[in-house]
Amino acid sequence: MSTPQNTRRLRGLDAQRLPEGETVASFATYSDALQAVDRLAKAELPVAGLSIVGDGLKSVERVTGALSYGKAAAGGALSGAWLGLFLGLMLIIINPATNLVYLGAAVAIGAAFGILFALVNYSISRRRRDFTSTMQVVASSYVIIAERGVGEQVRRALAADAGNTLERPAL
């Protein structure tokens, strides 16, 4: 995973604008584009002025299953137990004289409240949404954009890349 090292350069208005420059490569998946930039970095080419931009963004909701009172209660119990565990650990940190019985009680109380809130929420929205899902934004392709001055060097390095789908001009 990449970490931004030049965050000062991206603050303010620069972070809200699309990168400017020339498109040097295009890939079907983000991982292909990421691997191409990684190969450029390993070849010690100038990668500081590159950006990976997703094109053709679409919102995709993937249905993961049906929802019932039992599943809602189980999910509520789990999230409530986590909250109870957190609060119980905070109690132990604040007052080290407390014993683990309080931690167990906090987890049990958290799970009970989680079940209660999940069942009430499911009862209210039951006929409108009887399924669980995950939401994500997906791009149809990813392009690598280079700042002016390094584009031709990067384009030549990526021209033979198997995943690069950018139309190459005839020589």
N, C-alpha and C positions, 0 to 999 in steps of 0.2 A: 504494500500500500504506500502511496506517496504522501509525503508530508510537506506542506508549504513552508519553504525556508525564506522566501522573499515576501513575507506578508505585508511589510510596510509599503511595497510597491502596489499592492492590490487593495489598499484601504480606500474608502470614500467612493467617489464616482467611478474610478477605474474598475472596481469590482462589479459594477452594475451594467457595464457596457460589454457588448460582444467584442471578442478580440479582433483586431484589425491585422491584415496581412494577406498572404496568399495561401490558398489551399494546396498542400503538397502531397497529401495522401488521403484515401478514403477506405474505411473498413466496415464490415458488416456488424462486428461486435465490439464492445468496449474493450474486452480483454485483448483482442487483436491489436487495437490501436495502442493500448498500454504496453504490450509487448514490443511493438515497433519503436515506441519512444524509449523503452528500456534498452533495446539493441543500439539505438543511436547514442544513448548515454554511455554504454559500454565501449562503443567505438570512439568515444571522446569527441563527438560532434557537438556543436552548440545547441543544447536543448533548453536553455533558460528562456528563450523567446518562443517556445512552442505552446500550443493550446490544443486540447482535445475537446471538440464541440459535437454534441449529439444533434442530429438533424431529424426532422419528422417525428417530433415527440407525440406520444399517445398515452393516454391514461388507461391502464389495464387493471380491471378488478377480477381476480381469480377466486371463484367460489371454492371453498375448502370443505364444505359439508353442511348438513342440515343442523338447525339449532332446536333444542328441546329444553324443557324445564330442567332435566337432569344435567345436560351439558352446561346450561347457564349456571346452575348451582355449583357444579364442579369448578368452573372457571372462576366464579366469585369466591369460592373457598380458597382456591390457590392464590389469587391476588390478595385476598384479605389476610391469609396466613403470612405472606411475604411482608405485608405492612405491619402485622403484629410482631413478626420476627425483628423487623427494623426497630420498632418502638421498644420492644423488650431489650434489645441490645443497647439502645440509647439509655434506657433505665439503668442497666448494669454499669454502663460507662459513667453515668452521672452519680450513681450511688453504688459503689462496689460492694457494699455490705449485703445487697440483695442476693438471693440465691436463684438457682435455675428454675425453681417452681414458678417464679414470676415470669420468666421467659416463656415457659410452656403455657401459662395462663394467657399471656399477651398473644401468642400465636393462636390459641383456641378462640379467644374473643375476636381477634381479627378475622379469622375464618368464618365465624358465625355472622359478623356484620357484613362480610363480603358476600356470603350466601344470601342474606336478606336483601342487600342492595341489588345484587344481580337478578334475583327473582322479581323484585318490584320493577326493575328496568325492563326485563324481558316481558313481563305482563303488560306493561304500557305499550311496548312496540311490537307485540307478538304478531299481529296479522300483517304488518307492513314489512317486516324483515325477519323471515324464519330461516336464515342461513348465515353462515360465517364466511368471511372472505378476507383477502389481503389486497391492498391497493398499491400499485407502483406506476411510475412513469418510465416508459420504454422508448428508446430512439430506434428509428429504422436503420440508421447508419451513423457512423462517427467519422468526422474529418479531423485531420491534423492541420492546424493553421500555423504558419511560421511568420514571425515578424519580418519586415522587409530587410533584405541583406543576407539572410541565411537560408532563404527559401530554396534557391537552386541547388545548393550543396545538400540540403536535406532531401529534396526531391530526387536527386541522383542516387542517394543512399537507399531510399525506399522504393525506387523504381522496380527493382527485382523482387521485392517482398511479395510472397505468394498471396497474402491476404489483402493486398492493396488493390482496390477496385477502381481507382481513379483512372479516367481515360487519359492515356498518354499521347501527346502529339507525335505525329510521324516525323522521323528524323530525316 
